[in-house]
Amino acid sequence: MMNLVIPEGKLAGAQQLTPEQMREKIEAEKRRRELAEKLKNKTPVTISPTGEVGKNGTLKIPGGTLAGAQQASPAEVQAKIAAEAEARRRREALAAALKGGATPINLGTITIPTGKLAAAIQWYEKDPSLLVAEKAAMAKAFPNFQLEPIGDGRLAWTGTLTPGIWKGFWAAEDDLSARQTWEVMAIYENNHPNQQMGSSVKVFLLYPTIETVIEHIGWRPYHLLHDPISNQDYLCTAQAEDVKVGETSTSAASVLAWAVKWLTAFELVMTGDLSKEDFNTHGVI
């Protein structure tokens, strides 16, 4: 019979949590489960000015369902990821051209001339009072966002949202306090306000980009739409019937609330409190 000797020394141990950290961990898990149930039950949830869910705020995550888009095949997803570098080069070239660069921009098959496009009448020029209302709504709901022109006459709000649920792609495993922050841009379309899928305010992820998200998780979220102008995907937030027009118009603030709902659902998938199938099924969230 072989004689075995138990080696000296101590067994490797996992990081020990203090009683306070353990209570916080249990409370966070309970909060995530409750949020997942509220999203599936279409129950409104409050949002803080930083986008944190379940906190006191002036806005609520809407109770309706996220709009859905056609799911891409694995081959289409891989082709999109492979073309990311070229797409980025084209976006930068287009941005430079739209701002009236001094040098023509060559995109391979076409050349964008120098100079600026003749200005069309924008929605905020037709109805200045609507822009005042938009600014007031954003100042109340998301005061840290900044309004800026993007070079082609359109206006956009840029800022960060932190739902406060998931630690993110790059946080250390033992960092219990880390939370993912999303830098987003909400761009008004020229026809704002307009009743359309995703609304006439399009919300793009700036950092991390949606391409980075897809690359990390290995699948394409269902609730995305493609913008032919920028050749980028943006968050498919409100369904067309949930977009208000007329005397009461859907504002950038309300669309960003839908974006928080989108990000909240995604983060709950990443923590395991909401299934990928529920997130990717039309009408569930």
N, C-alpha and C positions, 0 to 999 in steps of 0.2 A: 504494500500500500504506500502511495506517495505521501510524504509528510509536507504539509503546507504551513507556511509561517505567515502570520498576520503582520504586515509591515508596520513599522513605527510611524508616528505622525498623525495628523488629523485629516478627517474627510473634508473634501472641498465643500464649502457651504454657499448657499444662495444668499443674496443680500438680505439682511434682516430689516424689517420695517418697524419703525417705532409705533406704539399704540396710536398716536395721532395720525401717522401716515396710513396705517391700516384702516382707521375710521374714514379717512378721506378717500381711500381706494374703494371701500365698500359703498360709500355715498355716491361716488362717481359712477360705479357700475349700476347702482339703483337708478340714478338719473338717466343714464343712457337707455336702460330698458324702458323707463317711462316715456322718454322722448320717442323711441321707436314705436311704441304703442300709440302715442298721440299722432304721429305722422300717418300711421296706417288707418287710424280712426278719423282722420281729417279734422283733428282738434287743433284750434289755433294755439300757437305758442309765442310768448313775448320775446322780443329781440332787443338787446342793448344797442347803443350807438356804435359799438365796435363789431356788431354782428354776433355777439355771444347769445346763445339760445337759452331759454329758461330763466332769463334775468329780467329785472324791471327795465322797461324801455317804453318808447313812444310808439312802437310799431309791433305788429304781430306777424308771424309766419302765417300765410293764408291757409284756410282749411280745405281748399280744393286740391285737385291732383295736378302733378307736373305734366306738362305736355310731353308727348312721346315722338320720337323720330324713328325712321326705318333703321333697323340694325344692320351694321356692315358685316360682311363675311370676314373670316380670319385673313384671307388673302388680301382683301381690300385694306384691312387694318395694317398689315405688314407693308403693303405698298405705300401707304400714307406715311408710316414711320420712316421708311427708307427715303422718302422724298422730302423730309423735314428740312434738311440743309438747303436744298434748292429753293424750297418755299420761303425760307427765311431770307435768302438773298433777294428773291423777287419782291418780298414785302418791303425790305429796306430800299430797294430801287424804286418801288412805287411811291413810298413815302417821300423820298427825295424829289421825285418828279412832281408829286402833287404840291409840294412846297415851292415849286418854281425854281428848281436848280438851274445853274448856268450852263451845265453840260447835259446834252441829250443822254438818256439812259437806254442802254441796249439790253433787251430781254431775250435775245436769241432770234426770234422770228419777227419781232416788231421793235421799233425804236420810238420811245416816248419823247416828243419834242420838248424844248424848253418853254418857259412861260407859264402862265396860269390860265385855267379855264375861266370862261365867262361865268360870273356868279349868278346862280339861280336864286330866286327868293326863297329863303329858308322859313321853316315853320315859326321860328321865334321872331322873324321880321314881319310875318303876316299877323302874328298875334303876340305882341310883346307882353301882354298880361299873363299869357300862359307860361312864359319863361319866368316871370316873377313868381308865379305859383309853384313852379318846379323848384326854384331856388329855396323858397320858403319850406317846402316839404322836405327837401334834403337837409336844410339847416336844422330841422327839428328831429329828423330820423337818423341821418348819418352825417353829423356836422364835420367829421374829419375828411370827408371827400372833397376833392377840388374839381371845379368845372374848368374845362379848357377846350379850345378849338383843336381839331386834329389835322387841319391843313387843307381840307376839301370843302369847308363850309359847315361841316357837321360839328356838333358839340358833344363832349363826353365827360362823364364823371369818373375820376380815378381815385382809388383808395384801397383800404385793406379790410377784410372781414375775418373774424376769428370766432367760429362757432363754439370753440372751447371743449370739444369732445375727444378729439384724436390727437396724438402727439406728433404725427406727420411722418414723412418718408425718411427724414435725416436725423431724427432725435435719437439720442443714446437709449439703449434698452432700459437702463436703470434711472432714466430721467423721468420721474413721475409728474413733474410740473410742466413739461413741454406741451405746447399746443400749436397745431398747424395754423399759420396765418396765410391767407390767400390775397394776393394783390389782383384786383379786378378792374376792368374798364367797362363802363356802361355807356354805349354810344347811341345817340338819338339818330334814327333814320330821318331822311328828308321829309317823309310823309307823316311824321309824328303829329298828333296821335292817330294811330291806325289800328284797326282790329285785325290782327293777323297772328298766326302761330308764333309763340315766343314773344309777341308784342313788338312795337316799333322802337323799343329800347333794347338793344342787343348787349348781353353781358358776356364779355370775353375774360378768360383767365390769362393774366399776364405772368404771374409767378406763383406756383409752378404753372407752366403752360399745360393745356389739355393734352398735347402730344407727350409731355413728360409724364403726366398721370397715366395715360394709356400704356406707355412703355413700362412703367413700374408695375402696374397691376396685371398687364397681359390681356386685357379685354377692353372693349369700347363701351362706355356707358350708353344706355339706350336714349337718355334724354339729352340729345345733342342735335343741333341743326348746323348746316353748312352755309357760310356766308360767301357768295361768289365774288364779292368785291375784293376781300382780303384773302380769299382761299383758305379761310380758317373756320374751325368749328367753334360754336358758342353755345352757352347753356340754354337748353330748351326749357324755359320756365313756365310761363302761363299759356294755357290753351286759348285759342282765339275767342271762345265764348266768355272767357274770364277777363278779357281786355275791355276796359271801358272807353267809350268815345262819346263825343257830344259835349254836353254841358259838364259832365263829370268825367274827366279823362284819366287814364292810367298814368301815373307819374313814374319817374325814374326811381323814386323812393319805394314805391310798391313793387316795382320789378326787382329791385335789389332785395326786397323781402323774400320774393320768390327764389332769388339766387341763394339766399341764406338757407332756405328750405332744401334746395338742391344740394348744397354743400353739407348740410346737416345729415341728410339721408346718406350721402356718400361716406361721410366720416363714420356713421354708425355701421355701414358695411365693413369699413376697415377695422373697426373694433370688434366685429363679430356679433353686434347686437341687432343687426338687420341683415337679412339674407340678400345676396346678390340677385337672386331670382325675384324677390319682392321689389328691389330697386329697379330692375330692368323690365318689370311687367307694367304695361300701361294700366293706369287706373288704381294701382295699389297705393302709391305715394302721391 
